[in-house]
Amino acid sequence: MNLRTPLNAILGFGQLLQRQNPTEIQKIRIRYILDAGKHLLQLINEVLDISRIESGRIQMSLEPVGVANALVEALDLMRPLR
């Protein structure tokens, strides 16, 4: 089992919940689960990439990053925690 397996199960169950005709409140909560899960999957992939880079198994390329978009996305993920 790798790091992604349990997270893929969570995302899969979230997608199944979306198909079950949820209420509006449930739709919002399911969206939070799926968005946070996708974000966590992205972080896991980045950690694994860093591990590959450090071990010399992958090469990096410099690319521009949209800081404003990244901040908006981070705020959207954190807002429900208030």
N, CA, C and O atoms as CSV, one atom per row, in Angstrom:
chain,resi,resn,atom,element,x,y,z
A,1,MET,N,N,0.855,-1.176,0.000
A,1,MET,CA,C,0.000,0.000,0.000
A,1,MET,C,C,0.902,1.241,0.000
A,1,MET,O,O,1.890,1.304,0.732
A,2,ASN,N,N,0.548,2.213,-0.825
A,2,ASN,CA,C,1.317,3.451,-0.806
A,2,ASN,C,C,0.519,4.564,-0.133
A,2,ASN,O,O,-0.598,4.335,0.332
A,3,LEU,N,N,1.079,5.746,-0.082
A,3,LEU,CA,C,0.439,6.874,0.596
A,3,LEU,C,C,-0.888,7.282,-0.041
A,3,LEU,O,O,-1.763,7.816,0.640
A,4,ARG,N,N,-1.037,7.040,-1.311
A,4,ARG,CA,C,-2.238,7.503,-2.019
A,4,ARG,C,C,-3.437,6.580,-1.838
A,4,ARG,O,O,-4.572,7.026,-2.007
A,5,THR,N,N,-3.229,5.322,-1.502
A,5,THR,CA,C,-4.318,4.342,-1.472
A,5,THR,C,C,-5.460,4.737,-0.530
A,5,THR,O,O,-6.610,4.728,-0.967
A,6,PRO,N,N,-5.206,5.085,0.742
A,6,PRO,CA,C,-6.330,5.458,1.610
A,6,PRO,C,C,-7.014,6.743,1.139
A,6,PRO,O,O,-8.233,6.875,1.251
A,7,LEU,N,N,-6.244,7.673,0.622
A,7,LEU,CA,C,-6.817,8.928,0.154
A,7,LEU,C,C,-7.695,8.698,-1.073
A,7,LEU,O,O,-8.751,9.317,-1.207
A,8,ASN,N,N,-7.269,7.824,-1.955
A,8,ASN,CA,C,-8.096,7.495,-3.118
A,8,ASN,C,C,-9.422,6.860,-2.684
A,8,ASN,O,O,-10.449,7.083,-3.325
A,9,ALA,N,N,-9.408,6.079,-1.612
A,9,ALA,CA,C,-10.649,5.501,-1.084
A,9,ALA,C,C,-11.578,6.610,-0.580
A,9,ALA,O,O,-12.781,6.577,-0.840
A,10,ILE,N,N,-11.031,7.579,0.129
A,10,ILE,CA,C,-11.836,8.700,0.630
A,10,ILE,C,C,-12.436,9.476,-0.534
A,10,ILE,O,O,-13.623,9.801,-0.523
A,11,LEU,N,N,-11.616,9.774,-1.538
A,11,LEU,CA,C,-12.116,10.504,-2.700
A,11,LEU,C,C,-13.192,9.690,-3.431
A,11,LEU,O,O,-14.192,10.241,-3.891
A,12,GLY,N,N,-12.979,8.395,-3.531
A,12,GLY,CA,C,-13.966,7.529,-4.189
A,12,GLY,C,C,-15.291,7.524,-3.448
A,12,GLY,O,O,-16.344,7.614,-4.079
A,13,PHE,N,N,-15.264,7.420,-2.120
A,13,PHE,CA,C,-16.495,7.451,-1.343
A,13,PHE,C,C,-17.166,8.817,-1.441
A,13,PHE,O,O,-18.394,8.903,-1.471
A,14,GLY,N,N,-16.375,9.878,-1.489
A,14,GLY,CA,C,-16.939,11.218,-1.674
A,14,GLY,C,C,-17.673,11.326,-2.995
A,14,GLY,O,O,-18.749,11.920,-3.068
A,15,GLN,N,N,-17.091,10.747,-4.047
A,15,GLN,CA,C,-17.741,10.767,-5.354
A,15,GLN,C,C,-19.020,9.928,-5.355
A,15,GLN,O,O,-20.004,10.282,-6.005
A,16,LEU,N,N,-18.997,8.819,-4.623
A,16,LEU,CA,C,-20.216,8.013,-4.496
A,16,LEU,C,C,-21.311,8.789,-3.763
A,16,LEU,O,O,-22.483,8.716,-4.133
A,17,LEU,N,N,-20.925,9.530,-2.722
A,17,LEU,CA,C,-21.905,10.336,-1.990
A,17,LEU,C,C,-22.546,11.391,-2.888
A,17,LEU,O,O,-23.732,11.690,-2.749
A,18,GLN,N,N,-21.768,11.951,-3.800
A,18,GLN,CA,C,-22.302,12.944,-4.730
A,18,GLN,C,C,-23.422,12.365,-5.595
A,18,GLN,O,O,-24.331,13.089,-6.001
A,19,ARG,N,N,-23.359,11.090,-5.872
A,19,ARG,CA,C,-24.340,10.436,-6.743
A,19,ARG,C,C,-25.599,9.998,-6.009
A,19,ARG,O,O,-26.535,9.506,-6.640
A,20,GLN,N,N,-25.644,10.167,-4.686
A,20,GLN,CA,C,-26.747,9.662,-3.876
A,20,GLN,C,C,-27.862,10.682,-3.667
A,20,GLN,O,O,-28.655,10.541,-2.737
A,21,ASN,N,N,-27.936,11.708,-4.518
A,21,ASN,CA,C,-28.962,12.737,-4.400
A,21,ASN,C,C,-28.889,13.447,-3.041
A,21,ASN,O,O,-29.874,13.454,-2.303
A,22,PRO,N,N,-27.744,14.040,-2.699
A,22,PRO,CA,C,-27.580,14.682,-1.391
A,22,PRO,C,C,-28.371,15.989,-1.288
A,22,PRO,O,O,-28.733,16.594,-2.296
A,23,THR,N,N,-28.629,16.407,-0.045
A,23,THR,CA,C,-29.259,17.705,0.204
A,23,THR,C,C,-28.249,18.806,-0.125
A,23,THR,O,O,-27.076,18.524,-0.368
A,24,GLU,N,N,-28.702,20.041,-0.131
A,24,GLU,CA,C,-27.801,21.156,-0.443
A,24,GLU,C,C,-26.667,21.250,0.574
A,24,GLU,O,O,-25.516,21.469,0.195
A,25,ILE,N,N,-26.975,21.088,1.848
A,25,ILE,CA,C,-25.936,21.135,2.901
A,25,ILE,C,C,-24.947,19.995,2.691
A,25,ILE,O,O,-23.737,20.190,2.807
A,26,GLN,N,N,-25.460,18.804,2.382
A,26,GLN,CA,C,-24.582,17.659,2.142
A,26,GLN,C,C,-23.705,17.892,0.920
A,26,GLN,O,O,-22.538,17.502,0.918
A,27,LYS,N,N,-24.251,18.525,-0.127
A,27,LYS,CA,C,-23.461,18.830,-1.322
A,27,LYS,C,C,-22.274,19.718,-0.968
A,27,LYS,O,O,-21.160,19.497,-1.444
A,28,ILE,N,N,-22.516,20.718,-0.134
A,28,ILE,CA,C,-21.441,21.621,0.286
A,28,ILE,C,C,-20.382,20.849,1.058
A,28,ILE,O,O,-19.188,21.007,0.805
A,29,ARG,N,N,-20.807,20.023,1.988
A,29,ARG,CA,C,-19.861,19.247,2.799
A,29,ARG,C,C,-19.092,18.229,1.969
A,29,ARG,O,O,-17.897,18.025,2.183
A,30,ILE,N,N,-19.765,17.598,1.037
A,30,ILE,CA,C,-19.090,16.652,0.145
A,30,ILE,C,C,-18.053,17.385,-0.706
A,30,ILE,O,O,-16.956,16.876,-0.933
A,31,ARG,N,N,-18.407,18.584,-1.174
A,31,ARG,CA,C,-17.463,19.381,-1.969
A,31,ARG,C,C,-16.226,19.703,-1.142
A,31,ARG,O,O,-15.111,19.653,-1.662
A,32,TYR,N,N,-16.401,20.038,0.157
A,32,TYR,CA,C,-15.254,20.290,1.040
A,32,TYR,C,C,-14.372,19.050,1.147
A,32,TYR,O,O,-13.146,19.142,1.079
A,33,ILE,N,N,-15.006,17.891,1.316
A,33,ILE,CA,C,-14.253,16.640,1.419
A,33,ILE,C,C,-13.444,16.396,0.144
A,33,ILE,O,O,-12.256,16.081,0.205
A,34,LEU,N,N,-14.095,16.544,-1.001
A,34,LEU,CA,C,-13.416,16.280,-2.264
A,34,LEU,C,C,-12.322,17.306,-2.549
A,34,LEU,O,O,-11.237,16.947,-3.006
A,35,ASP,N,N,-12.603,18.577,-2.280
A,35,ASP,CA,C,-11.582,19.612,-2.515
A,35,ASP,C,C,-10.371,19.411,-1.610
A,35,ASP,O,O,-9.228,19.492,-2.061
A,36,ALA,N,N,-10.632,19.147,-0.329
A,36,ALA,CA,C,-9.525,18.931,0.612
A,36,ALA,C,C,-8.762,17.661,0.256
A,36,ALA,O,O,-7.536,17.627,0.351
A,37,GLY,N,N,-9.478,16.620,-0.151
A,37,GLY,CA,C,-8.821,15.375,-0.548
A,37,GLY,C,C,-7.935,15.553,-1.769
A,37,GLY,O,O,-6.824,15.025,-1.824
A,38,LYS,N,N,-8.436,16.302,-2.750
A,38,LYS,CA,C,-7.625,16.566,-3.946
A,38,LYS,C,C,-6.397,17.397,-3.593
A,38,LYS,O,O,-5.308,17.180,-4.126
A,39,HIS,N,N,-6.590,18.352,-2.688
A,39,HIS,CA,C,-5.461,19.174,-2.253
A,39,HIS,C,C,-4.421,18.303,-1.538
A,39,HIS,O,O,-3.222,18.425,-1.788
A,40,LEU,N,N,-4.889,17.429,-0.653
A,40,LEU,CA,C,-3.978,16.537,0.055
A,40,LEU,C,C,-3.271,15.594,-0.912
A,40,LEU,O,O,-2.084,15.314,-0.742
A,41,LEU,N,N,-3.975,15.107,-1.911
A,41,LEU,CA,C,-3.354,14.243,-2.919
A,41,LEU,C,C,-2.246,14.994,-3.656
A,41,LEU,O,O,-1.184,14.438,-3.940
A,42,GLN,N,N,-2.510,16.258,-3.957
A,42,GLN,CA,C,-1.488,17.091,-4.601
A,42,GLN,C,C,-0.257,17.227,-3.697
A,42,GLN,O,O,0.877,17.122,-4.164
A,43,LEU,N,N,-0.489,17.461,-2.404
A,43,LEU,CA,C,0.632,17.581,-1.460
A,43,LEU,C,C,1.424,16.284,-1.370
A,43,LEU,O,O,2.655,16.302,-1.355
A,44,ILE,N,N,0.720,15.164,-1.309
A,44,ILE,CA,C,1.401,13.862,-1.251
A,44,ILE,C,C,2.255,13.663,-2.499
A,44,ILE,O,O,3.397,13.212,-2.412
A,45,ASN,N,N,1.697,14.002,-3.657
A,45,ASN,CA,C,2.455,13.873,-4.897
A,45,ASN,C,C,3.689,14.763,-4.885
A,45,ASN,O,O,4.748,14.369,-5.374
A,46,GLU,N,N,3.554,15.970,-4.326
A,46,GLU,CA,C,4.702,16.877,-4.246
A,46,GLU,C,C,5.778,16.329,-3.309
A,46,GLU,O,O,6.969,16.432,-3.602
A,47,VAL,N,N,5.360,15.748,-2.182
A,47,VAL,CA,C,6.323,15.146,-1.252
A,47,VAL,C,C,7.060,13.993,-1.931
A,47,VAL,O,O,8.276,13.858,-1.797
A,48,LEU,N,N,6.318,13.172,-2.653
A,48,LEU,CA,C,6.944,12.055,-3.362
A,48,LEU,C,C,7.892,12.562,-4.446
A,48,LEU,O,O,8.953,11.978,-4.668
A,49,ASP,N,N,7.512,13.651,-5.121
A,49,ASP,CA,C,8.407,14.253,-6.124
A,49,ASP,C,C,9.685,14.766,-5.474
A,49,ASP,O,O,10.778,14.570,-6.007
A,50,ILE,N,N,9.553,15.422,-4.323
A,50,ILE,CA,C,10.741,15.925,-3.611
A,50,ILE,C,C,11.655,14.769,-3.247
A,50,ILE,O,O,12.877,14.867,-3.361
A,51,SER,N,N,11.055,13.679,-2.811
A,51,SER,CA,C,11.846,12.492,-2.472
A,51,SER,C,C,12.603,11.981,-3.693
A,51,SER,O,O,13.772,11.608,-3.599
A,52,ARG,N,N,11.922,11.967,-4.845
A,52,ARG,CA,C,12.579,11.515,-6.083
A,52,ARG,C,C,13.694,12.475,-6.491
A,52,ARG,O,O,14.755,12.044,-6.943
A,53,ILE,N,N,13.453,13.766,-6.333
A,53,ILE,CA,C,14.470,14.766,-6.678
A,53,ILE,C,C,15.698,14.584,-5.798
A,53,ILE,O,O,16.826,14.574,-6.290
A,54,GLU,N,N,15.475,14.439,-4.490
A,54,GLU,CA,C,16.591,14.285,-3.559
A,54,GLU,C,C,17.376,13.016,-3.814
A,54,GLU,O,O,18.582,12.972,-3.572
A,55,SER,N,N,16.710,11.986,-4.298
A,55,SER,CA,C,17.415,10.729,-4.567
A,55,SER,C,C,18.035,10.714,-5.965
A,55,SER,O,O,18.708,9.754,-6.339
A,56,GLY,N,N,17.803,11.793,-6.743
A,56,GLY,CA,C,18.382,11.879,-8.077
A,56,GLY,C,C,17.616,11.115,-9.140
A,56,GLY,O,O,18.130,10.906,-10.239
A,57,ARG,N,N,16.393,10.692,-8.835
A,57,ARG,CA,C,15.599,9.923,-9.789
A,57,ARG,C,C,14.721,10.789,-10.686
A,57,ARG,O,O,14.026,10.261,-11.553
A,58,ILE,N,N,14.737,12.119,-10.495
A,58,ILE,CA,C,13.914,13.002,-11.315
A,58,ILE,C,C,14.627,14.345,-11.447
A,58,ILE,O,O,15.353,14.768,-10.547
A,59,GLN,N,N,14.410,15.003,-12.576
A,59,GLN,CA,C,15.001,16.317,-12.773
A,59,GLN,C,C,13.909,17.380,-12.661
A,59,GLN,O,O,12.749,17.135,-12.991
A,60,MET,N,N,14.299,18.555,-12.194
A,60,MET,CA,C,13.353,19.656,-12.031
A,60,MET,C,C,13.423,20.604,-13.214
A,60,MET,O,O,14.448,20.709,-13.889
A,61,SER,N,N,12.316,21.292,-13.454
A,61,SER,CA,C,12.287,22.383,-14.420
A,61,SER,C,C,11.601,23.569,-13.754
A,61,SER,O,O,10.586,23.400,-13.078
A,62,LEU,N,N,12.140,24.751,-13.936
A,62,LEU,CA,C,11.560,25.955,-13.351
A,62,LEU,C,C,10.327,26.370,-14.138
A,62,LEU,O,O,10.340,26.410,-15.368
A,63,GLU,N,N,9.252,26.681,-13.400
A,63,GLU,CA,C,8.002,27.104,-14.023
A,63,GLU,C,C,7.403,28.227,-13.190
A,63,GLU,O,O,7.572,28.254,-11.971
A,64,PRO,N,N,6.702,29.155,-13.839
A,64,PRO,CA,C,6.058,30.235,-13.078
A,64,PRO,C,C,4.888,29.691,-12.249
A,64,PRO,O,O,4.242,28.715,-12.630
A,65,VAL,N,N,4.635,30.337,-11.118
A,65,VAL,CA,C,3.545,29.949,-10.224
A,65,VAL,C,C,2.642,31.161,-10.026
A,65,VAL,O,O,3.118,32.263,-9.753
A,66,GLY,N,N,1.348,30.949,-10.164
A,66,GLY,CA,C,0.377,32.016,-9.913
A,66,GLY,C,C,0.118,32.136,-8.421
A,66,GLY,O,O,-0.729,31.428,-7.875
A,67,VAL,N,N,0.842,33.025,-7.762
A,67,VAL,CA,C,0.740,33.159,-6.306
A,67,VAL,C,C,-0.670,33.570,-5.885
A,67,VAL,O,O,-1.202,33.036,-4.912
A,68,ALA,N,N,-1.277,34.506,-6.601
A,68,ALA,CA,C,-2.618,34.965,-6.245
A,68,ALA,C,C,-3.612,33.799,-6.270
A,68,ALA,O,O,-4.426,33.657,-5.357
A,69,ASN,N,N,-3.548,32.974,-7.304
A,69,ASN,CA,C,-4.448,31.812,-7.396
A,69,ASN,C,C,-4.185,30.823,-6.264
A,69,ASN,O,O,-5.126,30.266,-5.697
A,70,ALA,N,N,-2.937,30.607,-5.937
A,70,ALA,CA,C,-2.588,29.681,-4.855
A,70,ALA,C,C,-3.143,30.179,-3.522
A,70,ALA,O,O,-3.651,29.389,-2.727
A,71,LEU,N,N,-3.048,31.485,-3.278
A,71,LEU,CA,C,-3.572,32.058,-2.033
A,71,LEU,C,C,-5.089,31.954,-1.964
A,71,LEU,O,O,-5.642,31.622,-0.915
A,72,VAL,N,N,-5.758,32.232,-3.061
A,72,VAL,CA,C,-7.223,32.127,-3.091
A,72,VAL,C,C,-7.645,30.689,-2.800
A,72,VAL,O,O,-8.579,30.455,-2.032
A,73,GLU,N,N,-6.964,29.740,-3.407
A,73,GLU,CA,C,-7.287,28.331,-3.185
A,73,GLU,C,C,-7.050,27.928,-1.728
A,73,GLU,O,O,-7.858,27.213,-1.136
A,74,ALA,N,N,-5.938,28.394,-1.157
A,74,ALA,CA,C,-5.641,28.088,0.252
A,74,ALA,C,C,-6.701,28.684,1.172
A,74,ALA,O,O,-7.148,28.025,2.111
A,75,LEU,N,N,-7.100,29.908,0.913
A,75,LEU,CA,C,-8.125,30.558,1.737
A,75,LEU,C,C,-9.460,29.832,1.612
A,75,LEU,O,O,-10.171,29.672,2.604
A,76,ASP,N,N,-9.808,29.393,0.405
A,76,ASP,CA,C,-11.063,28.641,0.215
A,76,ASP,C,C,-11.062,27.347,1.014
A,76,ASP,O,O,-12.091,26.938,1.552
A,77,LEU,N,N,-9.895,26.701,1.087
A,77,LEU,CA,C,-9.807,25.447,1.854
A,77,LEU,C,C,-9.868,25.687,3.350
A,77,LEU,O,O,-10.391,24.853,4.089
A,78,MET,N,N,-9.338,26.822,3.810
A,78,MET,CA,C,-9.253,27.085,5.242
A,78,MET,C,C,-10.498,27.781,5.803
A,78,MET,O,O,-10.773,27.677,6.998
A,79,ARG,N,N,-11.240,28.476,4.968
A,79,ARG,CA,C,-12.405,29.239,5.419
A,79,ARG,C,C,-13.404,28.402,6.224
A,79,ARG,O,O,-13.907,28.894,7.234
A,80,PRO,N,N,-13.715,27.175,5.832
A,80,PRO,CA,C,-14.688,26.371,6.609
A,80,PRO,C,C,-14.202,26.022,8.021
A,80,PRO,O,O,-15.009,25.602,8.850
A,81,LEU,N,N,-12.944,26.179,8.309
A,81,LEU,CA,C,-12.411,25.809,9.622
A,81,LEU,C,C,-12.680,26.856,10.691
A,81,LEU,O,O,-12.413,26.622,11.870
A,82,ARG,N,N,-13.203,28.001,10.293
A,82,ARG,CA,C,-13.474,29.065,11.286
A,82,ARG,C,C,-14.486,28.664,12.285
A,82,ARG,O,O,-14.817,29.445,13.177
